[in-house]
């Protein structure tokens, strides 16, 4: 029955596993046929209940997605990393979280490294700098379109579409290449860094040290899907971040296991 109290505390003498838990470690707690999701909090040693609220008519489909939303919307967790194979919902969950807590931040800032799949330079693309960089940012726009679509199919399209369009028009939701942040200080920003596995450890440090007071950073990526020619699953910046930050009270990491994009996408991730 204690599984449904918020929060609840384990006696370390009776629950030895808690001695090895890390700060903000997410748990699936079972008691017979009942289960609950929780997050281990230090220094008080409490496990706080994790819920799965619906946002923009999109509900988390598994426990890991619930954990991801909890981490990305928690004010006390300032640094989050979300990893998983293609189709697990990393970018979508980060965007949903930013919209849920938008009133706590001055801006939602979204970015990703400009590393093409074919390793060709963006100079091969025609047009001005905006036209050259737009294809790299397109996956972020695709996820915003998906959020709008889920509002529309439930008869709430006008409200959801106007919200996102208003945020963009007012400069409160910005999508820019990662190279534009060097030298900047970013206070009270909800900062989403997509495809972070293509960053070096030095670049990760540069980004995190840009964070001003009240800023939250959410890194997403798949360490087994690296497009950068000089990085591996061990030497990339996202792996470096996870290793160095684990156990810190300001940090949480969630690895998403189950693909939710489509049956075909899941099959391709497993076999190809």
Steps between C-alpha positions, in 0.01 A plus 500: 500500500790736567577493129219749448607755763687811389771511611592181682824400670690175515680385810857435377525214746204329333569616142870457437464579129440866583862530611612461139239728343617824343342843538197527271511134410166384360338184632218261420379375839288186515289348775331189370271604218533870586775727378596866514758726340734701721810717514760466776576840652807600698591612762168407666497142368138524387349332197252740345215379283530556122177557311424495127290808415363560151631807318377632163292182476818292509545249782824315582474142375742327737678544833815647347301773325336584834846527655621723216207742540549511876871581470453761228222685686653490849624845605763356732665291228696745284679255272334204326620248243263278303642215294347222295472358152310671220128531563502488880371857522802685638458825307121501524509453878752782539278735294185398690676568830613844388143594408366371832733719708535793255379754760809430713742606225561803283562294187493150359822458304540197273813403312693212351850462351522545122651162421347358179443127456731495197770711674474770232542863596193728510669718238385254232142617558369798298366824645587727793609385847138445606429280199822303557424426864126440481527131393704423813230652723211331314461209746424749777231663285360155420447429869326835548272415208418166664400678822273733302346204318408327824312810607320521166380140490340548841317817400748731675722585205445873509605529863811285465608649167453857619704433814805370313470764225468775762809379685698504173371842392578653840853360498427271794565183300821508297660236279862579410821317412721410792791708370306820576520464881876543545576784738140542610354483850158337516295585812156343557507305174352157437780375276451186288808357328397229253733236347754568776691179418662697216664743744849473644562510877642851459186616320282352775698691762470822297121462486447416867720789612274738301215425741398806701286521813176304466595331171417137431684288244361184340737297281353231275675246282592143413861409570476215248391728216796734453550693175819680604800330331733541800273393786401158634241373748762545774675823401198715412394787723165352604665188645753727672220707655314195630813353657618821667162624628343181635409526866480879505183641656453749213517227235276217378548248221233286333564232238192424290483137391179457306448652157158662456529653150370205300530125465716546189735744678542255788577216261761710319666602830535134601603342169682759289 
